[in-house]
Amino acid sequence: MYCPECGQQSFSQQDEKAHSCNHCGFTYFHNTASAVLALITVHDEVLVATRAREPGKGMFDFPGGFVDHNESLEQALARELYEELGLPDAKGKYLGSYPNTYQHKGITYKTCDSIFHIALKQKPNLKAADDVADICWQKIDEIPCTRFAFNSAKHAISLIKQ
Protein backbone atom coordinates (compact mmCIF):
# COMPACT_ATOMS: atom_id res chain seq x y z
CA MET A 1 0.00 0.00 0.00
CA TYR A 2 1.08 3.55 -0.67
CA CYS A 3 1.60 6.03 2.17
CA PRO A 4 -0.83 8.99 1.99
CA GLU A 5 1.89 11.23 3.47
CA CYS A 6 5.02 10.52 1.40
CA GLY A 7 3.64 8.39 -1.45
CA GLN A 8 6.10 5.54 -0.96
CA GLN A 9 4.91 1.96 -1.27
CA SER A 10 5.87 1.29 2.33
CA PHE A 11 2.53 1.55 4.12
CA SER A 12 1.58 -1.53 6.11
CA GLN A 13 -0.93 -2.67 8.69
CA GLN A 14 0.52 -2.74 12.21
CA ASP A 15 -2.49 -4.04 14.14
CA GLU A 16 -6.30 -4.16 13.94
CA LYS A 17 -6.66 -0.41 13.35
CA ALA A 18 -3.19 1.12 12.81
CA HIS A 19 -1.33 1.45 9.51
CA SER A 20 2.10 3.05 9.34
CA CYS A 21 4.76 3.97 6.83
CA ASN A 22 8.14 2.31 7.13
CA HIS A 23 9.67 5.19 5.13
CA CYS A 24 8.44 8.43 6.80
CA GLY A 25 6.86 7.10 10.02
CA PHE A 26 3.34 8.41 9.29
CA THR A 27 0.64 6.46 11.18
CA TYR A 28 -3.02 6.27 10.23
CA PHE A 29 -5.61 4.95 12.68
CA HIS A 30 -8.78 3.50 11.12
CA ASN A 31 -10.97 4.19 14.17
CA THR A 32 -14.53 3.14 14.84
CA ALA A 33 -17.20 5.34 13.22
CA SER A 34 -20.25 6.52 15.15
CA ALA A 35 -23.72 5.81 13.82
CA VAL A 36 -27.30 6.16 15.05
CA LEU A 37 -30.46 4.17 14.47
CA ALA A 38 -34.04 4.80 15.50
CA LEU A 39 -36.68 2.41 16.72
CA ILE A 40 -39.83 4.39 15.96
CA THR A 41 -42.79 2.68 17.59
CA VAL A 42 -46.54 3.15 17.70
CA HIS A 43 -48.07 0.81 20.26
CA ASP A 44 -46.89 -2.73 19.32
CA GLU A 45 -45.45 -1.82 15.89
CA VAL A 46 -42.04 -0.54 14.81
CA LEU A 47 -41.09 1.27 11.61
CA VAL A 48 -38.77 -0.82 9.42
CA ALA A 49 -36.83 0.53 6.46
CA THR A 50 -35.72 -1.33 3.35
CA ARG A 51 -32.19 -0.38 2.28
CA ALA A 52 -31.87 1.31 -1.13
CA ARG A 53 -28.07 0.90 -1.35
CA GLU A 54 -25.30 -1.52 -0.60
CA PRO A 55 -24.34 -2.89 1.77
CA GLY A 56 -27.48 -4.88 2.32
CA LYS A 57 -29.52 -3.41 -0.52
CA GLY A 58 -33.08 -4.74 -0.31
CA MET A 59 -32.69 -5.91 3.27
CA PHE A 60 -34.30 -4.50 6.42
CA ASP A 61 -32.73 -1.84 8.60
CA PHE A 62 -33.89 0.86 10.97
CA PRO A 63 -33.71 4.51 9.93
CA GLY A 64 -30.44 6.23 10.82
CA GLY A 65 -26.90 6.60 9.61
CA PHE A 66 -23.41 7.89 10.27
CA VAL A 67 -22.65 10.79 12.59
CA ASP A 68 -21.04 13.70 10.74
CA HIS A 69 -18.04 15.68 11.98
CA ASN A 70 -18.93 18.21 14.71
CA GLU A 71 -22.35 16.62 15.20
CA SER A 72 -23.77 15.05 18.37
CA LEU A 73 -25.59 11.72 18.35
CA GLU A 74 -28.87 13.55 18.88
CA GLN A 75 -28.19 15.96 16.01
CA ALA A 76 -27.27 13.07 13.71
CA LEU A 77 -30.46 11.23 14.67
CA ALA A 78 -32.63 14.26 13.89
CA ARG A 79 -30.81 14.94 10.59
CA GLU A 80 -30.96 11.30 9.41
CA LEU A 81 -34.65 10.91 10.24
CA TYR A 82 -35.46 14.10 8.38
CA GLU A 83 -33.36 13.04 5.35
CA GLU A 84 -34.68 9.48 5.21
CA LEU A 85 -38.31 9.92 6.31
CA GLY A 86 -39.16 13.62 6.35
CA LEU A 87 -39.68 13.37 10.13
CA PRO A 88 -39.02 16.82 11.60
CA ASP A 89 -37.48 17.55 15.01
CA ALA A 90 -37.11 13.90 16.05
CA LYS A 91 -35.94 13.31 19.60
CA GLY A 92 -35.30 9.85 20.91
CA LYS A 93 -34.51 8.16 24.20
CA TYR A 94 -31.08 6.53 24.21
CA LEU A 95 -31.35 2.76 24.79
CA GLY A 96 -27.77 1.60 24.32
CA SER A 97 -25.18 0.81 21.69
CA TYR A 98 -23.86 -2.14 19.77
CA PRO A 99 -20.69 -2.75 17.74
CA ASN A 100 -21.22 -3.40 14.07
CA THR A 101 -19.28 -4.22 10.91
CA TYR A 102 -20.10 -2.27 7.76
CA GLN A 103 -18.61 -3.56 4.49
CA HIS A 104 -18.57 -0.95 1.74
CA LYS A 105 -16.67 -1.07 -1.57
CA GLY A 106 -14.05 -3.47 -0.25
CA ILE A 107 -13.40 -1.58 2.98
CA THR A 108 -14.42 -2.91 6.38
CA TYR A 109 -15.67 -0.17 8.68
CA LYS A 110 -16.18 -0.88 12.35
CA THR A 111 -19.02 1.16 13.80
CA CYS A 112 -20.56 1.78 17.18
CA ASP A 113 -24.28 2.07 16.56
CA SER A 114 -26.20 4.12 19.13
CA ILE A 115 -29.79 2.99 19.43
CA PHE A 116 -32.62 5.44 20.18
CA HIS A 117 -36.32 4.84 20.80
CA ILE A 118 -39.05 7.20 19.64
CA ALA A 119 -42.50 6.24 20.95
CA LEU A 120 -45.32 7.93 19.05
CA LYS A 121 -49.04 7.92 19.79
CA GLN A 122 -50.06 7.66 16.14
CA LYS A 123 -48.41 6.85 12.84
CA PRO A 124 -47.04 9.95 11.15
CA ASN A 125 -47.16 10.59 7.42
CA LEU A 126 -43.66 9.50 6.35
CA LYS A 127 -42.03 9.01 2.98
CA ALA A 128 -38.95 6.89 2.18
CA ALA A 129 -36.09 9.00 0.81
CA ASP A 130 -32.29 9.19 0.59
CA ASP A 131 -30.90 5.67 1.12
CA VAL A 132 -34.25 4.16 2.18
CA ALA A 133 -36.14 2.38 -0.62
CA ASP A 134 -39.32 1.68 1.34
CA ILE A 135 -40.79 1.72 4.84
CA CYS A 136 -43.37 -0.43 6.58
CA TRP A 137 -44.76 -0.99 10.04
CA GLN A 138 -44.13 -4.42 11.56
CA LYS A 139 -45.46 -6.01 14.74
CA ILE A 140 -42.51 -5.99 17.14
CA ASP A 141 -43.01 -9.64 18.11
CA GLU A 142 -43.28 -10.76 14.47
CA ILE A 143 -40.23 -9.10 12.90
CA PRO A 144 -38.23 -11.54 10.77
CA CYS A 145 -34.74 -10.87 12.19
CA THR A 146 -33.05 -12.79 9.38
CA ARG A 147 -34.11 -10.06 6.92
CA PHE A 148 -31.98 -7.40 8.66
CA ALA A 149 -28.73 -6.33 7.02
CA PHE A 150 -26.83 -5.65 10.25
CA ASN A 151 -26.39 -7.34 13.61
CA SER A 152 -26.87 -4.02 15.43
CA ALA A 153 -30.45 -3.82 14.10
CA LYS A 154 -31.13 -7.38 15.26
CA HIS A 155 -29.76 -6.42 18.69
CA ALA A 156 -31.89 -3.25 18.74
CA ILE A 157 -35.07 -5.31 18.43
CA SER A 158 -34.18 -7.16 21.62
CA LEU A 159 -34.00 -3.82 23.47
CA ILE A 160 -37.65 -2.97 22.76
CA LYS A 161 -38.96 -6.51 23.33
CA GLN A 162 -37.88 -6.33 26.98
Residue, then its C-alpha position, 0 to 999 in steps of 0.5 A: m500500500y502507498c503512504p498517503e503522506c510521502g507516497q512511498q509503497s511502504f505503508s503496512q498494517q501494524d495491528e487491527k486499526a493502525h497502519s504506518c509507513n516504514h519510510c516516513g513514520f506516518t501512522y493512520f488509525h482506522n478508528t470506529a465510526s459513530a452511527v445512530l439508528a431509531l426504533i420508531t414505535v406506535h403501540d406494538e409496531v415498529l417502523v422498518a426501512t428497506r435499504a436502497r443501497e449496498p451494503g445490504k440493498g433490499m434488506f431491512d434496517f432501521p432509519g439512521g446513519f453515520v454521525d457527521h463531523n462536529e455533530s452530536l448523536e442527537q443531532a445526527l439522529a434528527r438529521e438522518l430521520y429528516e433526510e430518510l423519512g421527512l420526520p421533523d425535530a425527532k428526539g429519541k430516548y437513548l437505549g444503548s449501543y452495539p458494535n457493528t461491521y459495515q462492508h462498503k466497496g471493499i473496505t471494512y468499517k467498524t461502527c458503534d451504533s447508538i440505538f434510540h427509541i421514539a415512541l409515538k401515539q399515532k403513525p405519522n405521514l412519512k415518505a422513504a427517501d435518501d438511502v431508504a427504498d421503502i418503509c413499513w410498520q411491523k409487529i414488534d413480536e413478528i419481525p423476521c430478524t433474518r431479513f436485517a442487514f446488520n447485527s446491530a439492528k437485530h440487537a436493537i429489536s431485543l431492546i424494545k422486546q424487553 
